[in-house]
Structures are given as structure tokens and as C-alpha cells.
Amino acid sequence: MPKKDIDITLKQAKARDMYLDGWSNTAIAKELGWKDVSSVKKAIKRILDVDKPAPRDMTLTLSLLRLESITGKLYRKSLEGDLEATKLLLKAMERQAKMLGLDAPTKVAETDAEGRTVRKLPAGVLAVIQQNVYGSSNE
């Protein structure tokens, strides 16, 4: 890869990192010497390897990249014994798991007013009962 291409790629990577760290597109353009904000937007899209993603996909990708950056910093502080960093790390990890659908769904049993589990009859059984009691399943 020619040196010029490497320099451009490094500049794009720097723009991505600054964006993930919360810098505005205007501030990134100024810091990296780009003429306008559109250059920043193009660089970020190029480095994320997505040209025209669906807004939801782009938002999810950026959010996960930001969480990854945050968790890395918090993890290092947590290893040093920082209790507050550990609490924040666990919250960030919970959020990441939720965004990725990694947590198993929570089962919730229906209960009546006294807290007893309510059992539902299968639809076919209910239809037979209605037929025998009312003479029709539609009445």
C-alpha cells in the first residue's frame, strides 16, 4: 500500500476515534485539517465499511463501538480497584448485552389476585368445552 494511502487510512481512523469519543464533525474537520464537515462524514462511513447503512444499523454500530471504547477504559480502571468504574463497567456491559440480545428472556408466569399461577387451556380444549356447554363455540 502506498504511503499516501496509509496516511489517508490513518487519518480516517483518527476521525472515527474522535467521533466515537464524542467530537463534533466540525471539530474533527478543524483538528485534522479537512476543508468541510462532509469530508469527515465520508471518512467515518468509509472507515466503518458501510456506505449507505439503514439508520438503525448505523446507530447500532456506532453505539456498540462507543460502548466498546467506554468498557475498555472502565475495565482498566476496574482492574486497578476503582469500585465506581466497576459499577459503571457492569452497567455498560448490561446495556451491550441488551443491545445484542444476549440475555435470555425472562419467564413471567401469569398469576391471579392471590398470586397463584394461572393455567391456560389450549385453544382446542376451550373450543370443545364451549361446544359442550353452550352448544356452539361462537356463542
C-alpha positions as CSV (number, residue, x, y, z in Angstrom):
1,M,0.0,0.0,0.0
2,P,1.5,3.4,-1.0
3,K,2.4,5.7,1.9
4,K,-0.2,8.3,0.8
5,D,-3.0,5.6,1.1
6,I,-1.7,4.6,4.6
7,D,-1.7,8.3,5.7
8,I,-5.3,8.7,4.5
9,T,-6.4,5.5,6.2
10,L,-4.7,6.6,9.5
11,K,-6.4,10.0,9.2
12,Q,-9.8,8.3,8.7
13,A,-9.2,6.0,11.7
14,K,-8.3,9.1,13.8
15,A,-11.5,10.7,12.6
16,R,-13.5,7.6,13.6
17,D,-11.9,7.5,17.0
18,M,-12.5,11.2,17.6
19,Y,-16.2,10.8,16.5
20,L,-16.6,7.8,18.9
21,D,-15.1,9.9,21.7
22,G,-17.8,12.5,21.2
23,W,-16.1,15.1,19.0
24,S,-18.4,17.0,16.6
25,N,-17.9,16.7,12.9
26,T,-16.9,20.4,12.7
27,A,-14.3,19.9,15.5
28,I,-12.9,16.8,13.8
29,A,-12.6,18.6,10.4
30,K,-10.8,21.5,12.1
31,E,-8.4,19.3,14.1
32,L,-7.5,17.1,11.1
33,G,-7.3,19.9,8.6
34,W,-10.2,18.9,6.4
35,K,-12.0,21.7,4.5
36,D,-15.5,20.8,5.5
37,V,-17.7,18.5,7.5
38,S,-18.7,16.3,4.5
39,S,-15.1,15.0,4.4
40,V,-15.5,13.9,8.0
41,K,-18.8,12.1,7.3
42,K,-17.3,10.4,4.3
43,A,-14.2,9.3,6.2
44,I,-16.2,7.9,9.1
45,K,-18.5,6.0,6.8
46,R,-15.6,4.7,4.8
47,I,-13.7,3.5,7.8
48,L,-16.7,1.8,9.3
49,D,-17.0,0.0,6.0
50,V,-20.6,1.0,5.5
51,D,-21.7,3.2,2.6
52,K,-25.4,3.7,3.0
53,P,-26.5,1.7,6.0
54,A,-30.0,1.7,7.3
55,P,-30.2,4.4,10.1
56,R,-30.9,1.7,12.7
57,D,-27.9,-0.3,11.7
58,M,-25.6,2.7,11.7
59,T,-26.9,3.8,15.1
60,L,-26.4,0.3,16.5
61,T,-22.9,0.1,15.1
62,L,-21.9,3.5,16.4
63,S,-23.4,2.8,19.8
64,L,-21.7,-0.5,20.1
65,L,-18.3,1.0,19.1
66,R,-18.8,3.7,21.7
67,L,-19.7,1.2,24.4
68,E,-16.6,-0.8,23.4
69,S,-14.4,2.2,23.9
70,I,-16.0,3.0,27.2
71,T,-15.8,-0.5,28.5
72,G,-12.2,-0.7,27.6
73,K,-11.4,2.4,29.7
74,L,-13.6,1.3,32.6
75,Y,-12.1,-2.2,32.5
76,R,-8.6,-0.9,33.0
77,K,-9.7,1.3,35.9
78,S,-11.7,-1.6,37.4
79,L,-8.6,-3.8,37.4
80,E,-6.9,-1.1,39.4
81,G,-9.6,-1.4,42.1
82,D,-11.8,1.5,41.2
83,L,-15.2,0.5,42.6
84,E,-17.1,3.2,40.8
85,A,-15.5,2.2,37.5
86,T,-16.5,-1.4,38.2
87,K,-20.2,-0.4,38.7
88,L,-20.2,1.6,35.5
89,L,-18.5,-1.2,33.6
90,L,-21.2,-3.6,34.7
91,K,-23.9,-1.2,33.6
92,A,-22.2,-0.7,30.2
93,M,-21.9,-4.5,29.8
94,E,-25.6,-5.0,30.7
95,R,-26.5,-2.4,28.1
96,Q,-24.3,-4.0,25.5
97,A,-25.8,-7.4,26.2
98,K,-29.3,-6.0,25.9
99,M,-28.5,-4.3,22.6
100,L,-27.1,-7.5,21.2
101,G,-30.0,-9.7,22.6
102,L,-27.5,-11.8,24.6
103,D,-29.6,-12.1,27.7
104,A,-32.1,-15.0,27.8
105,P,-35.7,-13.8,28.0
106,T,-37.2,-13.6,31.5
107,K,-40.1,-16.0,32.0
108,V,-43.1,-14.5,33.7
109,A,-45.9,-16.7,34.9
110,E,-49.4,-15.2,34.9
111,T,-50.9,-15.2,38.4
112,D,-54.3,-14.4,39.9
113,A,-55.0,-11.8,42.6
114,E,-53.8,-14.3,45.3
115,G,-50.6,-15.0,43.5
116,R,-51.5,-18.4,42.2
117,T,-50.2,-19.4,38.8
118,V,-53.0,-19.2,36.2
119,R,-53.0,-22.1,33.8
120,K,-54.4,-21.5,30.3
121,L,-56.2,-24.2,28.4
122,P,-55.1,-24.9,24.8
123,A,-57.4,-23.4,22.3
124,G,-58.8,-26.7,21.1
125,V,-59.8,-27.8,24.6
126,L,-61.5,-24.4,25.2
127,A,-63.5,-24.9,21.9
128,V,-64.7,-28.4,23.0
129,I,-65.8,-27.1,26.4
130,Q,-67.7,-24.2,24.8
131,Q,-69.3,-26.6,22.3
132,N,-70.5,-28.9,25.1
133,V,-71.7,-26.1,27.5
134,Y,-73.1,-23.7,25.0
135,G,-73.8,-25.8,22.0
136,S,-71.6,-23.6,19.9
137,S,-68.0,-22.3,20.1
138,N,-69.1,-18.8,18.8
139,E,-71.8,-18.1,21.5
